[in-house]
Amino acid sequence: MEHSLRPGGDPHATRHLSGERVRATVGDLRSRIAARFPDHRLTEVADDLLTMVEQVDQQTQDTHRRIARTTVVARVLAALALVVAATLMVLALQRVLSDSLDQTATWIPLIDSTIDTVVFIGIAVLFLWAFPERRERKGLLALLHELRSLAHVLDMHQLTKEPGRLRPDYAPTARSLPSDLDAGQMQDYLSYCSELLSLIAKTAALCAERSSDGTVLDTVSDVETLTSEISTKVYQKVALLRGLGRD
C-alpha cells in the first residue's frame, strides 16, 4: 500500500490525501484479490469500493467548485439584504425624528413593521450564509452512507470465515457452514478484508479533505470507527489462524 500512497515530488502531498493515489491502491488490491480468489465475491466488494473512490473524488472536486460559486452568490445576496435592512432602519428613524410627539400614533406602527421586516431579512441572511454548507453536506453524507453500507457488507464476508473450523478436533454439525479455504488461504482472505476496510476509511477521509462541515466530519469519524472495529475482529481471527499454524 505504501507505494501507492507515497507523496512523490509534491511537497504538499504529505499533508493531503490524494484521491488518485487511493484509487490506484484500491485497483492494485482488487487485482491481487482477483488473482488469488477468482471464484470468491470479495472481488465484487473491491469493484464497488473502486467505484466509490471515483465517485467521492469526482464529487468532492465538483462540489468544491460549486460551493465556491454558491458561496460568492450567497454572500452577495446576504450583503444586499443587510443593506436593505439598514436602509429601512435609517428611513424609519428619520421618519420618527421628523415627526412631532403628538404623531406617536403614526410612527409606532411604522417602527413595528420595520422591526418585523428587519427580523425576516435577518432570517434570510442566516439562511443564505449557511446554504453553501448545507448543499455540500447533502451530497457528501449520501456517499458516506454508501461507504458505511459497504463496510457492513465486508463484515458479512469475514463473518463466514471462522478459524475454529480448521481445528483438528473440530466436529461439524448438520447446520455448520462448509469451509472451502485452508488456514493459509483464510489468512490471506482475512488480510484482504483488513486492507479493504482500511481503504474504505481512506475513501471516507477523502470526503473531509475539502469540507469543514461538522456533520460531515463527524460522519467520517463514524465510518473510520466502524472500519476499525471490524478490523479488530479480523485481526483476532488472523491471530487464531497463526496459533493453529504453530500447533
Buried (B, 14 or more C-beta within 10 A) or exposed (E): BEEBBEEEEEEEBEEEBBBEBBBBBBBBBBEBBBEBBEEBEBBBBBBBBBEBBBBBBEBBEEBEEBBEEBBEEBBEBBEEBBEBBEEBBEEBEEBBEEEEEEEEEEBEEBBEEBEEBBEEBEEBBEBBBEBBBEBBBEBBBEBBEBBBEBBEBBBEBBEEBBBEBBEEEEEEEEEEEEBEBEBEBBBBBBEBBBBBBBBBBBBBBBBBBBBEBEBBBEBBBEBBEBBEEBBEBBEEBBEBBEEBEEE
